Amino acid sequence: MPDAIILATARQNKAILVTRNSKDFSKNQQDIVILYNIGELKK
């Protein structure tokens, strides 16, 4: 549940969520960046 609140807060503020939590967040979503894959922002 806390992960859902974090994501909802980021989306409500039209922000990109940057996290290291690749277990609970999917890198396939445009508004989520897994920190270890930060190079993908340059696409």
mmCIF entry with sequence, helices, sheets and N, C-alpha, C, O atoms, coordinates in Angstrom:
data_MODEL
# 
_entry.id   MODEL 
# 
_entity.id                         1 
_entity.type                       polymer 
_entity.pdbx_number_of_molecules   1 
# 
_entity_poly.entity_id                      1 
_entity_poly.type                           'polypeptide(L)' 
_entity_poly.nstd_linkage                   no 
_entity_poly.nstd_monomer                   no 
_entity_poly.pdbx_seq_one_letter_code       MPDAIILATARQNKAILVTRNSKDFSKNQQDIVILYNIGELKK 
_entity_poly.pdbx_seq_one_letter_code_can   MPDAIILATARQNKAILVTRNSKDFSKNQQDIVILYNIGELKK 
_entity_poly.pdbx_strand_id                 A 
# 
loop_
_entity_poly_seq.entity_id 
_entity_poly_seq.num 
_entity_poly_seq.mon_id 
_entity_poly_seq.hetero 
1 1  MET n 
1 2  PRO n 
1 3  ASP n 
1 4  ALA n 
1 5  ILE n 
1 6  ILE n 
1 7  LEU n 
1 8  ALA n 
1 9  THR n 
1 10 ALA n 
1 11 ARG n 
1 12 GLN n 
1 13 ASN n 
1 14 LYS n 
1 15 ALA n 
1 16 ILE n 
1 17 LEU n 
1 18 VAL n 
1 19 THR n 
1 20 ARG n 
1 21 ASN n 
1 22 SER n 
1 23 LYS n 
1 24 ASP n 
1 25 PHE n 
1 26 SER n 
1 27 LYS n 
1 28 ASN n 
1 29 GLN n 
1 30 GLN n 
1 31 ASP n 
1 32 ILE n 
1 33 VAL n 
1 34 ILE n 
1 35 LEU n 
1 36 TYR n 
1 37 ASN n 
1 38 ILE n 
1 39 GLY n 
1 40 GLU n 
1 41 LEU n 
1 42 LYS n 
1 43 LYS n 
# 
_struct_asym.id          A 
_struct_asym.entity_id   1 
# 
loop_
_struct_conf.conf_type_id 
_struct_conf.id 
_struct_conf.pdbx_PDB_helix_id 
_struct_conf.beg_label_comp_id 
_struct_conf.beg_label_asym_id 
_struct_conf.beg_label_seq_id 
_struct_conf.pdbx_beg_PDB_ins_code 
_struct_conf.end_label_comp_id 
_struct_conf.end_label_asym_id 
_struct_conf.end_label_seq_id 
_struct_conf.pdbx_end_PDB_ins_code 
_struct_conf.beg_auth_comp_id 
_struct_conf.beg_auth_asym_id 
_struct_conf.beg_auth_seq_id 
_struct_conf.end_auth_comp_id 
_struct_conf.end_auth_asym_id 
_struct_conf.end_auth_seq_id 
_struct_conf.pdbx_PDB_helix_class 
_struct_conf.details 
_struct_conf.pdbx_PDB_helix_length 
HELX_P HELX_P1 AA1 PRO A 2  ? GLN A 12 ? PRO A 2  GLN A 12 1 ? 11 
HELX_P HELX_P2 AA2 LEU A 35 ? LYS A 42 ? LEU A 35 LYS A 42 5 ? 8  
# 
_struct_conf_type.id          HELX_P 
_struct_conf_type.criteria    ? 
_struct_conf_type.reference   ? 
# 
_struct_sheet.id               AA1 
_struct_sheet.type             ? 
_struct_sheet.number_strands   2 
_struct_sheet.details          ? 
# 
_struct_sheet_order.sheet_id     AA1 
_struct_sheet_order.range_id_1   1 
_struct_sheet_order.range_id_2   2 
_struct_sheet_order.offset       ? 
_struct_sheet_order.sense        parallel 
# 
loop_
_struct_sheet_range.sheet_id 
_struct_sheet_range.id 
_struct_sheet_range.beg_label_comp_id 
_struct_sheet_range.beg_label_asym_id 
_struct_sheet_range.beg_label_seq_id 
_struct_sheet_range.pdbx_beg_PDB_ins_code 
_struct_sheet_range.end_label_comp_id 
_struct_sheet_range.end_label_asym_id 
_struct_sheet_range.end_label_seq_id 
_struct_sheet_range.pdbx_end_PDB_ins_code 
_struct_sheet_range.beg_auth_comp_id 
_struct_sheet_range.beg_auth_asym_id 
_struct_sheet_range.beg_auth_seq_id 
_struct_sheet_range.end_auth_comp_id 
_struct_sheet_range.end_auth_asym_id 
_struct_sheet_range.end_auth_seq_id 
AA1 1 LEU A 17 ? THR A 19 ? LEU A 17 THR A 19 
AA1 2 ILE A 32 ? ILE A 34 ? ILE A 32 ILE A 34 
# 
loop_
_atom_site.group_PDB 
_atom_site.id 
_atom_site.type_symbol 
_atom_site.label_atom_id 
_atom_site.label_alt_id 
_atom_site.label_comp_id 
_atom_site.label_asym_id 
_atom_site.label_entity_id 
_atom_site.label_seq_id 
_atom_site.pdbx_PDB_ins_code 
_atom_site.Cartn_x 
_atom_site.Cartn_y 
_atom_site.Cartn_z 
_atom_site.occupancy 
_atom_site.B_iso_or_equiv 
_atom_site.pdbx_formal_charge 
_atom_site.auth_seq_id 
_atom_site.auth_comp_id 
_atom_site.auth_asym_id 
_atom_site.auth_atom_id 
_atom_site.pdbx_PDB_model_num 
ATOM 1   N N  . MET A 1 1  ? 0.799  -1.201 0.000   1.00 0.00 ? 1  MET A N  1 
ATOM 2   C CA . MET A 1 1  ? 0.000  0.000  0.000   1.00 0.00 ? 1  MET A CA 1 
ATOM 3   C C  . MET A 1 1  ? 0.849  1.275  0.000   1.00 0.00 ? 1  MET A C  1 
ATOM 4   O O  . MET A 1 1  ? 0.505  2.206  -0.728  1.00 0.00 ? 1  MET A O  1 
ATOM 5   N N  . PRO A 1 2  ? 1.932  1.372  0.770   1.00 0.00 ? 2  PRO A N  1 
ATOM 6   C CA . PRO A 1 2  ? 2.743  2.595  0.737   1.00 0.00 ? 2  PRO A CA 1 
ATOM 7   C C  . PRO A 1 2  ? 3.271  2.911  -0.665  1.00 0.00 ? 2  PRO A C  1 
ATOM 8   O O  . PRO A 1 2  ? 3.374  4.080  -1.036  1.00 0.00 ? 2  PRO A O  1 
ATOM 9   N N  . ASP A 1 3  ? 3.606  1.880  -1.447  1.00 0.00 ? 3  ASP A N  1 
ATOM 10  C CA . ASP A 1 3  ? 4.102  2.113  -2.803  1.00 0.00 ? 3  ASP A CA 1 
ATOM 11  C C  . ASP A 1 3  ? 3.029  2.749  -3.674  1.00 0.00 ? 3  ASP A C  1 
ATOM 12  O O  . ASP A 1 3  ? 3.330  3.605  -4.505  1.00 0.00 ? 3  ASP A O  1 
ATOM 13  N N  . ALA A 1 4  ? 1.793  2.341  -3.490  1.00 0.00 ? 4  ALA A N  1 
ATOM 14  C CA . ALA A 1 4  ? 0.684  2.915  -4.252  1.00 0.00 ? 4  ALA A CA 1 
ATOM 15  C C  . ALA A 1 4  ? 0.492  4.386  -3.896  1.00 0.00 ? 4  ALA A C  1 
ATOM 16  O O  . ALA A 1 4  ? 0.180  5.198  -4.767  1.00 0.00 ? 4  ALA A O  1 
ATOM 17  N N  . ILE A 1 5  ? 0.671  4.728  -2.645  1.00 0.00 ? 5  ILE A N  1 
ATOM 18  C CA . ILE A 1 5  ? 0.536  6.122  -2.214  1.00 0.00 ? 5  ILE A CA 1 
ATOM 19  C C  . ILE A 1 5  ? 1.654  6.969  -2.808  1.00 0.00 ? 5  ILE A C  1 
ATOM 20  O O  . ILE A 1 5  ? 1.417  8.094  -3.247  1.00 0.00 ? 5  ILE A O  1 
ATOM 21  N N  . ILE A 1 6  ? 2.863  6.438  -2.824  1.00 0.00 ? 6  ILE A N  1 
ATOM 22  C CA . ILE A 1 6  ? 3.994  7.153  -3.411  1.00 0.00 ? 6  ILE A CA 1 
ATOM 23  C C  . ILE A 1 6  ? 3.747  7.414  -4.890  1.00 0.00 ? 6  ILE A C  1 
ATOM 24  O O  . ILE A 1 6  ? 3.944  8.533  -5.366  1.00 0.00 ? 6  ILE A O  1 
ATOM 25  N N  . LEU A 1 7  ? 3.321  6.399  -5.614  1.00 0.00 ? 7  LEU A N  1 
ATOM 26  C CA . LEU A 1 7  ? 3.059  6.548  -7.041  1.00 0.00 ? 7  LEU A CA 1 
ATOM 27  C C  . LEU A 1 7  ? 1.894  7.501  -7.294  1.00 0.00 ? 7  LEU A C  1 
ATOM 28  O O  . LEU A 1 7  ? 1.963  8.332  -8.199  1.00 0.00 ? 7  LEU A O  1 
ATOM 29  N N  . ALA A 1 8  ? 0.841  7.393  -6.517  1.00 0.00 ? 8  ALA A N  1 
ATOM 30  C CA . ALA A 1 8  ? -0.312 8.285  -6.684  1.00 0.00 ? 8  ALA A CA 1 
ATOM 31  C C  . ALA A 1 8  ? 0.069  9.742  -6.433  1.00 0.00 ? 8  ALA A C  1 
ATOM 32  O O  . ALA A 1 8  ? -0.404 10.638 -7.132  1.00 0.00 ? 8  ALA A O  1 
ATOM 33  N N  . THR A 1 9  ? 0.916  9.978  -5.447  1.00 0.00 ? 9  THR A N  1 
ATOM 34  C CA . THR A 1 9  ? 1.374  11.335 -5.159  1.00 0.00 ? 9  THR A CA 1 
ATOM 35  C C  . THR A 1 9  ? 2.178  11.895 -6.322  1.00 0.00 ? 9  THR A C  1 
ATOM 36  O O  . THR A 1 9  ? 1.983  13.044 -6.718  1.00 0.00 ? 9  THR A O  1 
ATOM 37  N N  . ALA A 1 10 ? 3.074  11.095 -6.867  1.00 0.00 ? 10 ALA A N  1 
ATOM 38  C CA . ALA A 1 10 ? 3.873  11.538 -8.011  1.00 0.00 ? 10 ALA A CA 1 
ATOM 39  C C  . ALA A 1 10 ? 2.981  11.843 -9.206  1.00 0.00 ? 10 ALA A C  1 
ATOM 40  O O  . ALA A 1 10 ? 3.163  12.862 -9.872  1.00 0.00 ? 10 ALA A O  1 
ATOM 41  N N  . ARG A 1 11 ? 2.036  10.986 -9.480  1.00 0.00 ? 11 ARG A N  1 
ATOM 42  C CA . ARG A 1 11 ? 1.138  11.198 -10.627 1.00 0.00 ? 11 ARG A CA 1 
ATOM 43  C C  . ARG A 1 11 ? 0.242  12.409 -10.420 1.00 0.00 ? 11 ARG A C  1 
ATOM 44  O O  . ARG A 1 11 ? 0.001  13.164 -11.362 1.00 0.00 ? 11 ARG A O  1 
ATOM 45  N N  . GLN A 1 12 ? -0.248 12.603 -9.219  1.00 0.00 ? 12 GLN A N  1 
ATOM 46  C CA . GLN A 1 12 ? -1.104 13.758 -8.932  1.00 0.00 ? 12 GLN A CA 1 
ATOM 47  C C  . GLN A 1 12 ? -0.349 15.063 -9.175  1.00 0.00 ? 12 GLN A C  1 
ATOM 48  O O  . GLN A 1 12 ? -0.937 16.058 -9.600  1.00 0.00 ? 12 GLN A O  1 
ATOM 49  N N  . ASN A 1 13 ? 0.954  15.052 -8.903  1.00 0.00 ? 13 ASN A N  1 
ATOM 50  C CA . ASN A 1 13 ? 1.787  16.240 -9.090  1.00 0.00 ? 13 ASN A CA 1 
ATOM 51  C C  . ASN A 1 13 ? 2.454  16.278 -10.460 1.00 0.00 ? 13 ASN A C  1 
ATOM 52  O O  . ASN A 1 13 ? 3.304  17.129 -10.723 1.00 0.00 ? 13 ASN A O  1 
ATOM 53  N N  . LYS A 1 14 ? 2.061  15.349 -11.330 1.00 0.00 ? 14 LYS A N  1 
ATOM 54  C CA . LYS A 1 14 ? 2.615  15.249 -12.686 1.00 0.00 ? 14 LYS A CA 1 
ATOM 55  C C  . LYS A 1 14 ? 4.148  15.193 -12.656 1.00 0.00 ? 14 LYS A C  1 
ATOM 56  O O  . LYS A 1 14 ? 4.833  15.850 -13.440 1.00 0.00 ? 14 LYS A O  1 
ATOM 57  N N  . ALA A 1 15 ? 4.652  14.386 -11.724 1.00 0.00 ? 15 ALA A N  1 
ATOM 58  C CA . ALA A 1 15 ? 6.090  14.233 -11.531 1.00 0.00 ? 15 ALA A CA 1 
ATOM 59  C C  . ALA A 1 15 ? 6.529  12.846 -11.984 1.00 0.00 ? 15 ALA A C  1 
ATOM 60  O O  . ALA A 1 15 ? 5.720  11.924 -12.087 1.00 0.00 ? 15 ALA A O  1 
ATOM 61  N N  . ILE A 1 16 ? 7.809  12.719 -12.248 1.00 0.00 ? 16 ILE A N  1 
ATOM 62  C CA . ILE A 1 16 ? 8.403  11.420 -12.551 1.00 0.00 ? 16 ILE A CA 1 
ATOM 63  C C  . ILE A 1 16 ? 8.887  10.818 -11.239 1.00 0.00 ? 16 ILE A C  1 
ATOM 64  O O  . ILE A 1 16 ? 9.591  11.470 -10.468 1.00 0.00 ? 16 ILE A O  1 
ATOM 65  N N  . LEU A 1 17 ? 8.509  9.585  -10.997 1.00 0.00 ? 17 LEU A N  1 
ATOM 66  C CA . LEU A 1 17 ? 8.944  8.884  -9.793  1.00 0.00 ? 17 LEU A CA 1 
ATOM 67  C C  . LEU A 1 17 ? 10.296 8.235  -10.070 1.00 0.00 ? 17 LEU A C  1 
ATOM 68  O O  . LEU A 1 17 ? 10.416 7.400  -10.967 1.00 0.00 ? 17 LEU A O  1 
ATOM 69  N N  . VAL A 1 18 ? 11.307 8.616  -9.305  1.00 0.00 ? 18 VAL A N  1 
ATOM 70  C CA . VAL A 1 18 ? 12.635 8.024  -9.418  1.00 0.00 ? 18 VAL A CA 1 
ATOM 71  C C  . VAL A 1 18 ? 12.842 7.158  -8.188  1.00 0.00 ? 18 VAL A C  1 
ATOM 72  O O  . VAL A 1 18 ? 12.733 7.638  -7.060  1.00 0.00 ? 18 VAL A O  1 
ATOM 73  N N  . THR A 1 19 ? 13.140 5.884  -8.404  1.00 0.00 ? 19 THR A N  1 
ATOM 74  C CA . THR A 1 19 ? 13.242 4.941  -7.292  1.00 0.00 ? 19 THR A CA 1 
ATOM 75  C C  . THR A 1 19 ? 14.312 3.894  -7.571  1.00 0.00 ? 19 THR A C  1 
ATOM 76  O O  . THR A 1 19 ? 14.720 3.698  -8.716  1.00 0.00 ? 19 THR A O  1 
ATOM 77  N N  . ARG A 1 20 ? 14.752 3.240  -6.538  1.00 0.00 ? 20 ARG A N  1 
ATOM 78  C CA . ARG A 1 20 ? 15.626 2.067  -6.673  1.00 0.00 ? 20 ARG A CA 1 
ATOM 79  C C  . ARG A 1 20 ? 14.829 0.784  -6.465  1.00 0.00 ? 20 ARG A C  1 
ATOM 80  O O  . ARG A 1 20 ? 15.382 -0.313 -6.546  1.00 0.00 ? 20 ARG A O  1 
ATOM 81  N N  . ASN A 1 21 ? 13.558 0.916  -6.202  1.00 0.00 ? 21 ASN A N  1 
ATOM 82  C CA . ASN A 1 21 ? 12.697 -0.210 -5.866  1.00 0.00 ? 21 ASN A CA 1 
ATOM 83  C C  . ASN A 1 21 ? 12.159 -0.860 -7.142  1.00 0.00 ? 21 ASN A C  1 
ATOM 84  O O  . ASN A 1 21 ? 11.008 -0.637 -7.517  1.00 0.00 ? 21 ASN A O  1 
ATOM 85  N N  . SER A 1 22 ? 12.978 -1.648 -7.796  1.00 0.00 ? 22 SER A N  1 
ATOM 86  C CA . SER A 1 22 ? 12.560 -2.303 -9.039  1.00 0.00 ? 22 SER A CA 1 
ATOM 87  C C  . SER A 1 22 ? 11.638 -3.495 -8.774  1.00 0.00 ? 22 SER A C  1 
ATOM 88  O O  . SER A 1 22 ? 11.021 -4.021 -9.701  1.00 0.00 ? 22 SER A O  1 
ATOM 89  N N  . LYS A 1 23 ? 11.545 -3.913 -7.534  1.00 0.00 ? 23 LYS A N  1 
ATOM 90  C CA . LYS A 1 23 ? 10.665 -5.031 -7.185  1.00 0.00 ? 23 LYS A CA 1 
ATOM 91  C C  . LYS A 1 23 ? 9.191  -4.614 -7.228  1.00 0.00 ? 23 LYS A C  1 
ATOM 92  O O  . LYS A 1 23 ? 8.340  -5.367 -7.700  1.00 0.00 ? 23 LYS A O  1 
ATOM 93  N N  . ASP A 1 24 ? 8.903  -3.425 -6.737  1.00 0.00 ? 24 ASP A N  1 
ATOM 94  C CA . ASP A 1 24 ? 7.517  -2.987 -6.606  1.00 0.00 ? 24 ASP A CA 1 
ATOM 95  C C  . ASP A 1 24 ? 7.052  -2.015 -7.690  1.00 0.00 ? 24 ASP A C  1 
ATOM 96  O O  . ASP A 1 24 ? 5.853  -1.774 -7.831  1.00 0.00 ? 24 ASP A O  1 
ATOM 97  N N  . PHE A 1 25 ? 7.990  -1.457 -8.455  1.00 0.00 ? 25 PHE A N  1 
ATOM 98  C CA . PHE A 1 25 ? 7.630  -0.522 -9.513  1.00 0.00 ? 25 PHE A CA 1 
ATOM 99  C C  . PHE A 1 25 ? 8.151  -1.043 -10.841 1.00 0.00 ? 25 PHE A C  1 
ATOM 100 O O  . PHE A 1 25 ? 9.265  -1.562 -10.922 1.00 0.00 ? 25 PHE A O  1 
ATOM 101 N N  . SER A 1 26 ? 7.343  -0.903 -11.875 1.00 0.00 ? 26 SER A N  1 
ATOM 102 C CA . SER A 1 26 ? 7.714  -1.392 -13.199 1.00 0.00 ? 26 SER A CA 1 
ATOM 103 C C  . SER A 1 26 ? 8.442  -0.312 -13.990 1.00 0.00 ? 26 SER A C  1 
ATOM 104 O O  . SER A 1 26 ? 8.012  0.842  -14.004 1.00 0.00 ? 26 SER A O  1 
ATOM 105 N N  . LYS A 1 27 ? 9.526  -0.671 -14.639 1.00 0.00 ? 27 LYS A N  1 
ATOM 106 C CA . LYS A 1 27 ? 10.239 0.303  -15.464 1.00 0.00 ? 27 LYS A CA 1 
ATOM 107 C C  . LYS A 1 27 ? 9.535  0.523  -16.804 1.00 0.00 ? 27 LYS A C  1 
ATOM 108 O O  . LYS A 1 27 ? 9.960  1.369  -17.592 1.00 0.00 ? 27 LYS A O  1 
ATOM 109 N N  . ASN A 1 28 ? 8.482  -0.214 -17.066 1.00 0.00 ? 28 ASN A N  1 
ATOM 110 C CA . ASN A 1 28 ? 7.756  -0.088 -18.324 1.00 0.00 ? 28 ASN A CA 1 
ATOM 111 C C  . ASN A 1 28 ? 6.751  1.055  -18.318 1.00 0.00 ? 28 ASN A C  1 
ATOM 112 O O  . ASN A 1 28 ? 6.063  1.271  -19.316 1.00 0.00 ? 28 ASN A O  1 
ATOM 113 N N  . GLN A 1 29 ? 6.654  1.779  -17.234 1.00 0.00 ? 29 GLN A N  1 
ATOM 114 C CA . GLN A 1 29 ? 5.741  2.912  -17.155 1.00 0.00 ? 29 GLN A CA 1 
ATOM 115 C C  . GLN A 1 29 ? 6.522  4.194  -17.407 1.00 0.00 ? 29 GLN A C  1 
ATOM 116 O O  . GLN A 1 29 ? 7.632  4.357  -16.898 1.00 0.00 ? 29 GLN A O  1 
ATOM 117 N N  . GLN A 1 30 ? 5.955  5.098  -18.182 1.00 0.00 ? 30 GLN A N  1 
ATOM 118 C CA . GLN A 1 30 ? 6.664  6.307  -18.586 1.00 0.00 ? 30 GLN A CA 1 
ATOM 119 C C  . GLN A 1 30 ? 6.986  7.236  -17.428 1.00 0.00 ? 30 GLN A C  1 
ATOM 120 O O  . GLN A 1 30 ? 7.973  7.969  -17.490 1.00 0.00 ? 30 GLN A O  1 
ATOM 121 N N  . ASP A 1 31 ? 6.192  7.225  -16.387 1.00 0.00 ? 31 ASP A N  1 
ATOM 122 C CA . ASP A 1 31 ? 6.404  8.160  -15.290 1.00 0.00 ? 31 ASP A CA 1 
ATOM 123 C C  . ASP A 1 31 ? 7.186  7.559  -14.121 1.00 0.00 ? 31 ASP A C  1 
ATOM 124 O O  . ASP A 1 31 ? 7.205  8.120  -13.026 1.00 0.00 ? 31 ASP A O  1 
ATOM 125 N N  . ILE A 1 32 ? 7.833  6.410  -14.362 1.00 0.00 ? 32 ILE A N  1 
ATOM 126 C CA . ILE A 1 32 ? 8.670  5.775  -13.344 1.00 0.00 ? 32 ILE A CA 1 
ATOM 127 C C  . ILE A 1 32 ? 10.053 5.520  -13.928 1.00 0.00 ? 32 ILE A C  1 
ATOM 128 O O  . ILE A 1 32 ? 10.182 4.958  -15.016 1.00 0.00 ? 32 ILE A O  1 
ATOM 129 N N  . VAL A 1 33 ? 11.084 5.934  -13.201 1.00 0.00 ? 33 VAL A N  1 
ATOM 130 C CA . VAL A 1 33 ? 12.462 5.669  -13.602 1.00 0.00 ? 33 VAL A CA 1 
ATOM 131 C C  . VAL A 1 33 ? 13.123 4.893  -12.479 1.00 0.00 ? 33 VAL A C  1 
ATOM 132 O O  . VAL A 1 33 ? 13.180 5.354  -11.338 1.00 0.00 ? 33 VAL A O  1 
ATOM 133 N N  . ILE A 1 34 ? 13.623 3.709  -12.812 1.00 0.00 ? 34 ILE A N  1 
ATOM 134 C CA . ILE A 1 34 ? 14.398 2.932  -11.848 1.00 0.00 ? 34 ILE A CA 1 
ATOM 135 C C  . ILE A 1 34 ? 15.808 3.516  -11.864 1.00 0.00 ? 34 ILE A C  1 
ATOM 136 O O  . ILE A 1 34 ? 16.441 3.577  -12.918 1.00 0.00 ? 34 ILE A O  1 
ATOM 137 N N  . LEU A 1 35 ? 16.294 3.939  -10.723 1.00 0.00 ? 35 LEU A N  1 
ATOM 138 C CA . LEU A 1 35 ? 17.539 4.694  -10.635 1.00 0.00 ? 35 LEU A CA 1 
ATOM 139 C C  . LEU A 1 35 ? 18.703 4.006  -11.337 1.00 0.00 ? 35 LEU A C  1 
ATOM 140 O O  . LEU A 1 35 ? 19.547 4.676  -11.931 1.00 0.00 ? 35 LEU A O  1 
ATOM 141 N N  . TYR A 1 36 ? 18.760 2.699  -11.279 1.00 0.00 ? 36 TYR A N  1 
ATOM 142 C CA . TYR A 1 36 ? 19.862 1.988  -11.901 1.00 0.00 ? 36 TYR A CA 1 
ATOM 143 C C  . TYR A 1 36 ? 19.773 2.023  -13.416 1.00 0.00 ? 36 TYR A C  1 
ATOM 144 O O  . TYR A 1 36 ? 20.737 1.673  -14.098 1.00 0.00 ? 36 TYR A O  1 
ATOM 145 N N  . ASN A 1 37 ? 18.634 2.438  -13.954 1.00 0.00 ? 37 ASN A N  1 
ATOM 146 C CA . ASN A 1 37 ? 18.428 2.545  -15.395 1.00 0.00 ? 37 ASN A CA 1 
ATOM 147 C C  . ASN A 1 37 ? 18.300 4.006  -15.813 1.00 0.00 ? 37 ASN A C  1 
ATOM 148 O O  . ASN A 1 37 ? 17.595 4.310  -16.775 1.00 0.00 ? 37 ASN A O  1 
ATOM 149 N N  . ILE A 1 38 ? 18.964 4.907  -15.111 1.00 0.00 ? 38 ILE A N  1 
ATOM 150 C CA . ILE A 1 38 ? 18.810 6.338  -15.333 1.00 0.00 ? 38 ILE A CA 1 
ATOM 151 C C  . ILE A 1 38 ? 19.215 6.742  -16.757 1.00 0.00 ? 38 ILE A C  1 
ATOM 152 O O  . ILE A 1 38 ? 18.733 7.756  -17.262 1.00 0.00 ? 38 ILE A O  1 
ATOM 153 N N  . GLY A 1 39 ? 20.079 5.978  -17.403 1.00 0.00 ? 39 GLY A N  1 
ATOM 154 C CA . GLY A 1 39 ? 20.480 6.268  -18.774 1.00 0.00 ? 39 GLY A CA 1 
ATOM 155 C C  . GLY A 1 39 ? 19.321 6.218  -19.745 1.00 0.00 ? 39 GLY A C  1 
ATOM 156 O O  . GLY A 1 39 ? 19.412 6.775  -20.839 1.00 0.00 ? 39 GLY A O  1 
ATOM 157 N N  . GLU A 1 40 ? 18.242 5.570  -19.376 1.00 0.00 ? 40 GLU A N  1 
ATOM 158 C CA . GLU A 1 40 ? 17.073 5.477  -20.244 1.00 0.00 ? 40 GLU A CA 1 
ATOM 159 C C  . GLU A 1 40 ? 16.369 6.818  -20.400 1.00 0.00 ? 40 GLU A C  1 
ATOM 160 O O  . GLU A 1 40 ? 15.558 6.974  -21.312 1.00 0.00 ? 40 GLU A O  1 
ATOM 161 N N  . LEU A 1 41 ? 16.652 7.781  -19.544 1.00 0.00 ? 41 LEU A N  1 
ATOM 162 C CA . LEU A 1 41 ? 16.041 9.104  -19.663 1.00 0.00 ? 41 LEU A CA 1 
ATOM 163 C C  . LEU A 1 41 ? 16.489 9.818  -20.932 1.00 0.00 ? 41 LEU A C  1 
ATOM 164 O O  . LEU A 1 41 ? 15.794 10.706 -21.426 1.00 0.00 ? 41 LEU A O  1 
ATOM 165 N N  . LYS A 1 42 ? 17.628 9.440  -21.450 1.00 0.00 ? 42 LYS A N  1 
ATOM 166 C CA . LYS A 1 42 ? 18.195 10.121 -22.611 1.00 0.00 ? 42 LYS A CA 1 
ATOM 167 C C  . LYS A 1 42 ? 17.563 9.686  -23.917 1.00 0.00 ? 42 LYS A C  1 
ATOM 168 O O  . LYS A 1 42 ? 17.919 10.214 -24.971 1.00 0.00 ? 42 LYS A O  1 
ATOM 169 N N  . LYS A 1 43 ? 16.641 8.746  -23.882 1.00 0.00 ? 43 LYS A N  1 
ATOM 170 C CA . LYS A 1 43 ? 15.989 8.261  -25.101 1.00 0.00 ? 43 LYS A CA 1 
ATOM 171 C C  . LYS A 1 43 ? 15.147 9.335  -25.737 1.00 0.00 ? 43 LYS A C  1 
ATOM 172 O O  . LYS A 1 43 ? 14.525 9.100  -26.773 1.00 0.00 ? 43 LYS A O  1 
# 
